[in-house]
Amino acid sequence: MKKQKFKTTITSKHKLFDLHLRETFKYRDLIWLFVKRDFTALYKQTILGPLWAIIQPVMTTFVFSFVFGTLAGLATGDVPGDFNVPSFLFYMTGTMLFTYFSTNVNTVSKIFVANRATMGKVYYPRLVQPIAASLSNLIPFVINFVLFMIVWLVFLLTKTTSIQVTWWLLLIPVIVLELMILSVGLGMVISAVTTKYRDLQMLVGFGLQLWQYASPVAYGLTLISSSEKLGGLLMAYTCANPLTPIVTSFRLAVFGFGYFNWIPYIASWGISLFVFFVGLILFSKTEKNFMDTI
């Protein structure tokens, strides 16, 4: 009797590094379906629709500009010098990046809980869900980035600021890719742990809020480098927090001047890839029996 050959074999036995990447690529059509579903569901039955993707970050930027820029008078520069940067653009860079990062972490960390009904009935590579979620969250980011570039272009053409066009602009896709890798990896680590320990999910929002103020989102690096007490900690600060080189490199790319050091930048990529790899392993291990514990 001729032995049957199956294209897909569903089993609970997986090797540690069997991450189903090739199988996930075959389900790319499903990824786009999930992206379309998530984006439609987010803005369905809303009056303003996708405009909410612009309103929320813009309002946050105005609040940051008033509280941290006008009232607190915090530094809006990453390097010393007499640079004229509009506070709106300065704060919008950090707001855009951190909004995408925190949204990704929150969404991916709830993948198993939010999709347990679908995952319990239909088989598909579970890695499809984090990828689809990160791409869905990328759409509002792109909308905000387009708005940012319009305002950026206005200031550039009026020549009222120190903004200049440099080759650093080509680094933007690489920066966004690293931000996606870091946020998805961290989200998968949390999702794998919270299937058994739900208490951790309660700490995610609080942890992200602390992380935001520990990153140069509401202030520039000159706030640290100009301080006598903190000046010597600049290198450690930029290396320990992977978001710091991401934010400062993005500002350098869009403004044409800023802080860049290869050591923190490489360290940031190393941490991001490590977190993503650990997240893949934990996610792959958890997906086998998460229905028994969720």
FENNOR-V154609 format. One record per pair of residues at least 6 apart in sequence whose C-alpha atoms are under 7 Angstrom apart, sorted by sequence separation. I is the first residue (numbers start at 1). J is the second residue. If there is no record, write none. Layout:
# FENNOR-V154609
{{I:J} {I:J}}
This chain:
# FENNOR-V154609
{{43:49} {68:74} {155:161} {194:200} {224:230} {225:231} {238:244} {252:258} {43:50} {156:163} {194:201} {224:231} {238:245} {251:258} {252:259} {156:164} {225:234} {224:234} {248:258} {249:259} {248:259} {249:260} {76:90} {111:129} {111:130} {245:264} {245:265} {65:87} {108:130} {65:88} {245:268} {108:133} {239:264} {62:88} {65:91} {107:133} {238:264} {242:268} {61:88} {64:91} {215:243} {216:244} {239:267} {215:244} {239:268} {242:271} {61:91} {104:134} {61:92} {104:137} {61:95} {100:137} {57:95} {57:96} {100:141} {96:141} {134:180} {96:144} {134:184} {130:184} {175:246} {175:250} {85:161} {108:184} {84:161} {85:162} {84:162} {101:179} {105:183} {109:187} {172:250} {83:162} {104:183} {105:184} {108:187} {109:188} {112:191} {104:184} {108:188} {111:191} {105:186} {106:187} {109:190} {110:191} {172:253} {101:183} {105:187} {109:191} {171:253} {108:191} {168:252} {169:253} {168:253} {169:254} {53:140} {168:256} {186:275} {54:144} {166:256} {182:272} {185:275} {186:276} {189:279} {192:282} {164:255} {165:256} {178:269} {181:272} {185:276} {188:279} {192:283} {163:255} {164:256} {181:273} {184:276} {188:280} {163:256} {182:275} {186:279} {189:282} {178:272} {182:276} {185:279} {189:283} {192:286} {181:276} {188:283} {195:290} {31:128} {35:132} {39:136} {196:293} {34:132} {35:133} {38:136} {195:293} {196:294} {195:294} {32:132} {35:135} {24:125} {31:132} {35:136} {23:125} {24:127} {24:128} {102:208} {95:217} {94:217} {91:217} {91:218} {78:220} {79:221} {80:222} {76:219} {77:220} {78:221} {79:222} {75:219} {76:220} {77:221} {78:222} {74:219} {75:220} {77:222} {75:222} {75:223} {68:218} {94:247} {64:218} {93:251} {126:287} {120:291} {79:258} {78:258} {79:259} {78:259} {113:294} {19:280} {19:281} {17:281} {16:281} {19:284} {12:288}}
